[in-house]
Amino acid sequence: MEQRVHVKNRKVLERAVSSASFFTDDFSFLVARLCEMANEYLPLGDVILVPDGPKPLIMAISLVPQIIGREGVVCMHVSRNRECYEPSEVQATENVLCFGFTQTEDRNA
């Protein structure tokens, strides 16, 4: 699965400032680490989280803005179902810093 993620998202990952892997079986650590990363990048500008991946990761990312409770940390859900949602055009105001998350099955990786 990790290899497929890297291949499918190669262009995004090449432009990413950093990348992190998480184990989805430790949900509290996953949420804590995501909050820590959001706080780390917040001084550089707004942190916009776009959850994708296995459901535990989507849930954890979705909780980060509520847990942090600071202006500039948001979660944007992208729907692939055009019948239920109307698209909104969103443009960055200045520099865009990206980082990706991946899931790994091997704790030694």
MODELLER restraints for C-alpha pairs under 7 A, 6 or more apart:
rsr = mdl.restraints
at = mdl.atoms
rsr.add(forms.Gaussian(group=physical.xy_distance, feature=features.Distance(at['CA:2:A'], at['CA:102:A']), mean=6.69, stdev=0.5))
rsr.add(forms.Gaussian(group=physical.xy_distance, feature=features.Distance(at['CA:2:A'], at['CA:103:A']), mean=6.31, stdev=0.5))
rsr.add(forms.Gaussian(group=physical.xy_distance, feature=features.Distance(at['CA:2:A'], at['CA:104:A']), mean=6.01, stdev=0.5))
rsr.add(forms.Gaussian(group=physical.xy_distance, feature=features.Distance(at['CA:13:A'], at['CA:100:A']), mean=6.46, stdev=0.5))
rsr.add(forms.Gaussian(group=physical.xy_distance, feature=features.Distance(at['CA:15:A'], at['CA:98:A']), mean=6.93, stdev=0.5))
rsr.add(forms.Gaussian(group=physical.xy_distance, feature=features.Distance(at['CA:16:A'], at['CA:97:A']), mean=6.83, stdev=0.5))
rsr.add(forms.Gaussian(group=physical.xy_distance, feature=features.Distance(at['CA:16:A'], at['CA:98:A']), mean=4.51, stdev=0.5))
rsr.add(forms.Gaussian(group=physical.xy_distance, feature=features.Distance(at['CA:16:A'], at['CA:99:A']), mean=4.50, stdev=0.5))
rsr.add(forms.Gaussian(group=physical.xy_distance, feature=features.Distance(at['CA:16:A'], at['CA:100:A']), mean=6.67, stdev=0.5))
rsr.add(forms.Gaussian(group=physical.xy_distance, feature=features.Distance(at['CA:17:A'], at['CA:97:A']), mean=6.13, stdev=0.5))
rsr.add(forms.Gaussian(group=physical.xy_distance, feature=features.Distance(at['CA:17:A'], at['CA:98:A']), mean=5.51, stdev=0.5))
rsr.add(forms.Gaussian(group=physical.xy_distance, feature=features.Distance(at['CA:17:A'], at['CA:99:A']), mean=5.30, stdev=0.5))
rsr.add(forms.Gaussian(group=physical.xy_distance, feature=features.Distance(at['CA:18:A'], at['CA:99:A']), mean=4.76, stdev=0.5))
rsr.add(forms.Gaussian(group=physical.xy_distance, feature=features.Distance(at['CA:18:A'], at['CA:100:A']), mean=6.79, stdev=0.5))
rsr.add(forms.Gaussian(group=physical.xy_distance, feature=features.Distance(at['CA:19:A'], at['CA:99:A']), mean=5.24, stdev=0.5))
rsr.add(forms.Gaussian(group=physical.xy_distance, feature=features.Distance(at['CA:19:A'], at['CA:100:A']), mean=4.77, stdev=0.5))
rsr.add(forms.Gaussian(group=physical.xy_distance, feature=features.Distance(at['CA:19:A'], at['CA:101:A']), mean=5.84, stdev=0.5))
rsr.add(forms.Gaussian(group=physical.xy_distance, feature=features.Distance(at['CA:20:A'], at['CA:100:A']), mean=6.47, stdev=0.5))
rsr.add(forms.Gaussian(group=physical.xy_distance, feature=features.Distance(at['CA:20:A'], at['CA:101:A']), mean=5.04, stdev=0.5))
rsr.add(forms.Gaussian(group=physical.xy_distance, feature=features.Distance(at['CA:20:A'], at['CA:102:A']), mean=6.38, stdev=0.5))
rsr.add(forms.Gaussian(group=physical.xy_distance, feature=features.Distance(at['CA:21:A'], at['CA:101:A']), mean=5.59, stdev=0.5))
rsr.add(forms.Gaussian(group=physical.xy_distance, feature=features.Distance(at['CA:21:A'], at['CA:102:A']), mean=4.67, stdev=0.5))
rsr.add(forms.Gaussian(group=physical.xy_distance, feature=features.Distance(at['CA:21:A'], at['CA:103:A']), mean=5.49, stdev=0.5))
rsr.add(forms.Gaussian(group=physical.xy_distance, feature=features.Distance(at['CA:21:A'], at['CA:104:A']), mean=6.36, stdev=0.5))
rsr.add(forms.Gaussian(group=physical.xy_distance, feature=features.Distance(at['CA:22:A'], at['CA:30:A']), mean=6.54, stdev=0.5))
rsr.add(forms.Gaussian(group=physical.xy_distance, feature=features.Distance(at['CA:22:A'], at['CA:102:A']), mean=6.47, stdev=0.5))
rsr.add(forms.Gaussian(group=physical.xy_distance, feature=features.Distance(at['CA:22:A'], at['CA:103:A']), mean=5.38, stdev=0.5))
rsr.add(forms.Gaussian(group=physical.xy_distance, feature=features.Distance(at['CA:22:A'], at['CA:104:A']), mean=6.49, stdev=0.5))
rsr.add(forms.Gaussian(group=physical.xy_distance, feature=features.Distance(at['CA:23:A'], at['CA:103:A']), mean=6.20, stdev=0.5))
rsr.add(forms.Gaussian(group=physical.xy_distance, feature=features.Distance(at['CA:23:A'], at['CA:104:A']), mean=6.24, stdev=0.5))
rsr.add(forms.Gaussian(group=physical.xy_distance, feature=features.Distance(at['CA:24:A'], at['CA:30:A']), mean=6.78, stdev=0.5))
rsr.add(forms.Gaussian(group=physical.xy_distance, feature=features.Distance(at['CA:24:A'], at['CA:56:A']), mean=6.13, stdev=0.5))
rsr.add(forms.Gaussian(group=physical.xy_distance, feature=features.Distance(at['CA:24:A'], at['CA:57:A']), mean=6.62, stdev=0.5))
rsr.add(forms.Gaussian(group=physical.xy_distance, feature=features.Distance(at['CA:30:A'], at['CA:60:A']), mean=6.87, stdev=0.5))
rsr.add(forms.Gaussian(group=physical.xy_distance, feature=features.Distance(at['CA:31:A'], at['CA:60:A']), mean=5.26, stdev=0.5))
rsr.add(forms.Gaussian(group=physical.xy_distance, feature=features.Distance(at['CA:31:A'], at['CA:64:A']), mean=6.93, stdev=0.5))
rsr.add(forms.Gaussian(group=physical.xy_distance, feature=features.Distance(at['CA:34:A'], at['CA:61:A']), mean=6.95, stdev=0.5))
rsr.add(forms.Gaussian(group=physical.xy_distance, feature=features.Distance(at['CA:34:A'], at['CA:64:A']), mean=6.87, stdev=0.5))
rsr.add(forms.Gaussian(group=physical.xy_distance, feature=features.Distance(at['CA:35:A'], at['CA:64:A']), mean=5.70, stdev=0.5))
rsr.add(forms.Gaussian(group=physical.xy_distance, feature=features.Distance(at['CA:35:A'], at['CA:68:A']), mean=6.72, stdev=0.5))
rsr.add(forms.Gaussian(group=physical.xy_distance, feature=features.Distance(at['CA:38:A'], at['CA:47:A']), mean=6.33, stdev=0.5))
rsr.add(forms.Gaussian(group=physical.xy_distance, feature=features.Distance(at['CA:41:A'], at['CA:47:A']), mean=6.78, stdev=0.5))
rsr.add(forms.Gaussian(group=physical.xy_distance, feature=features.Distance(at['CA:46:A'], at['CA:72:A']), mean=4.43, stdev=0.5))
rsr.add(forms.Gaussian(group=physical.xy_distance, feature=features.Distance(at['CA:46:A'], at['CA:73:A']), mean=5.96, stdev=0.5))
rsr.add(forms.Gaussian(group=physical.xy_distance, feature=features.Distance(at['CA:47:A'], at['CA:72:A']), mean=5.97, stdev=0.5))
rsr.add(forms.Gaussian(group=physical.xy_distance, feature=features.Distance(at['CA:47:A'], at['CA:73:A']), mean=4.78, stdev=0.5))
rsr.add(forms.Gaussian(group=physical.xy_distance, feature=features.Distance(at['CA:47:A'], at['CA:74:A']), mean=6.36, stdev=0.5))
rsr.add(forms.Gaussian(group=physical.xy_distance, feature=features.Distance(at['CA:48:A'], at['CA:73:A']), mean=6.04, stdev=0.5))
rsr.add(forms.Gaussian(group=physical.xy_distance, feature=features.Distance(at['CA:48:A'], at['CA:74:A']), mean=5.04, stdev=0.5))
rsr.add(forms.Gaussian(group=physical.xy_distance, feature=features.Distance(at['CA:48:A'], at['CA:75:A']), mean=5.68, stdev=0.5))
rsr.add(forms.Gaussian(group=physical.xy_distance, feature=features.Distance(at['CA:48:A'], at['CA:76:A']), mean=6.78, stdev=0.5))
rsr.add(forms.Gaussian(group=physical.xy_distance, feature=features.Distance(at['CA:49:A'], at['CA:61:A']), mean=6.79, stdev=0.5))
rsr.add(forms.Gaussian(group=physical.xy_distance, feature=features.Distance(at['CA:49:A'], at['CA:74:A']), mean=6.15, stdev=0.5))
rsr.add(forms.Gaussian(group=physical.xy_distance, feature=features.Distance(at['CA:49:A'], at['CA:75:A']), mean=4.56, stdev=0.5))
rsr.add(forms.Gaussian(group=physical.xy_distance, feature=features.Distance(at['CA:49:A'], at['CA:76:A']), mean=6.06, stdev=0.5))
rsr.add(forms.Gaussian(group=physical.xy_distance, feature=features.Distance(at['CA:50:A'], at['CA:75:A']), mean=5.88, stdev=0.5))
rsr.add(forms.Gaussian(group=physical.xy_distance, feature=features.Distance(at['CA:50:A'], at['CA:76:A']), mean=5.11, stdev=0.5))
rsr.add(forms.Gaussian(group=physical.xy_distance, feature=features.Distance(at['CA:50:A'], at['CA:77:A']), mean=5.93, stdev=0.5))
rsr.add(forms.Gaussian(group=physical.xy_distance, feature=features.Distance(at['CA:51:A'], at['CA:58:A']), mean=4.86, stdev=0.5))
rsr.add(forms.Gaussian(group=physical.xy_distance, feature=features.Distance(at['CA:51:A'], at['CA:61:A']), mean=5.87, stdev=0.5))
rsr.add(forms.Gaussian(group=physical.xy_distance, feature=features.Distance(at['CA:51:A'], at['CA:62:A']), mean=6.94, stdev=0.5))
rsr.add(forms.Gaussian(group=physical.xy_distance, feature=features.Distance(at['CA:51:A'], at['CA:77:A']), mean=6.48, stdev=0.5))
rsr.add(forms.Gaussian(group=physical.xy_distance, feature=features.Distance(at['CA:52:A'], at['CA:58:A']), mean=5.75, stdev=0.5))
rsr.add(forms.Gaussian(group=physical.xy_distance, feature=features.Distance(at['CA:62:A'], at['CA:75:A']), mean=5.95, stdev=0.5))
rsr.add(forms.Gaussian(group=physical.xy_distance, feature=features.Distance(at['CA:65:A'], at['CA:73:A']), mean=5.42, stdev=0.5))
rsr.add(forms.Gaussian(group=physical.xy_distance, feature=features.Distance(at['CA:65:A'], at['CA:74:A']), mean=5.42, stdev=0.5))
rsr.add(forms.Gaussian(group=physical.xy_distance, feature=features.Distance(at['CA:65:A'], at['CA:75:A']), mean=6.57, stdev=0.5))
